[in-house]
Structures are given as structure tokens and as C-alpha cells.
């Protein structure tokens, strides 16, 4: 299957998904947690990242 065919297939599948199916996919991919919020293991607030870079010796 070519990249073009695969891309078309994925786009067509996405058009028919319900909101609940999208949420389930995002949870299975560990993007959202069980409450529907961004998974903190992978996403952090920009303020936390700025503080980390400001003090690289912080454990």
C-alpha cells in the first residue's frame, strides 16, 4: 500500500469516528488520561519546563 493510499484510508476512517471513539483512541495512545485530561506523564505546563531550564542542577 502506498503512502497516498494509506493517508486516504486514515482520513476516511477519521471522518466517521464519533467523539467517544476519538477520546478512546487518545486514551489508548496515552495522550489523555481516564478523566479526559492531558496525561501528565507526557505533557507538562510551559511554566514547569521554563523553571527546569532556568535551573539545570535541580533534581
C-alpha positions as CSV (number, residue, x, y, z in Angstrom):
1,X,0.0,0.0,0.0
2,X,1.4,3.4,-1.0
3,X,1.7,6.4,1.4
4,X,-1.1,8.1,-0.6
5,X,-3.4,5.2,-0.2
6,X,-2.7,4.8,3.5
7,X,-3.2,8.5,4.1
8,X,-6.5,8.5,2.2
9,X,-7.6,5.4,4.2
10,X,-6.8,7.1,7.6
11,X,-8.5,10.3,6.6
12,X,-11.7,8.4,5.6
13,X,-11.7,6.4,8.8
14,X,-11.3,9.6,10.9
15,X,-14.4,11.2,9.2
16,X,-16.7,8.5,10.5
17,X,-15.5,8.4,14.1
18,X,-17.7,9.6,17.0
19,X,-16.5,11.8,19.7
20,X,-16.3,8.9,22.1
21,X,-14.3,6.9,19.6
22,X,-11.8,9.7,19.3
23,X,-11.5,10.0,23.1
24,X,-10.9,6.3,23.3
25,X,-8.1,6.4,20.7
26,X,-6.4,9.3,22.5
27,X,-6.7,7.4,25.8
28,X,-5.2,4.2,24.3
29,X,-2.3,6.3,22.9
30,X,-1.7,7.7,26.4
31,X,-2.4,11.3,25.3
32,X,-5.5,11.6,27.5
33,X,-5.9,10.1,30.9
34,X,-9.0,8.3,32.1
35,X,-10.6,11.6,33.0
36,X,-10.1,13.0,29.5
37,X,-7.3,15.4,30.5
38,X,-3.8,15.5,29.0
39,X,-1.7,12.7,30.5
40,X,0.8,14.3,32.9
41,X,3.4,11.6,32.2
42,X,3.8,13.1,28.7
43,X,2.6,16.7,28.8
44,X,3.7,19.3,31.3
45,X,2.9,23.0,31.7
46,X,5.2,25.5,30.0
47,X,5.9,27.1,33.3
48,X,7.4,23.8,34.6
49,X,9.6,23.5,31.5
50,X,10.8,27.1,31.9
51,X,11.7,26.5,35.5
52,X,13.5,23.3,34.7
53,X,15.7,25.0,32.1
54,X,16.4,28.0,34.3
55,X,17.9,25.7,37.0
56,X,19.5,22.7,35.3
57,X,21.1,21.5,38.6
58,X,17.7,21.0,40.2
59,X,16.9,17.3,40.8
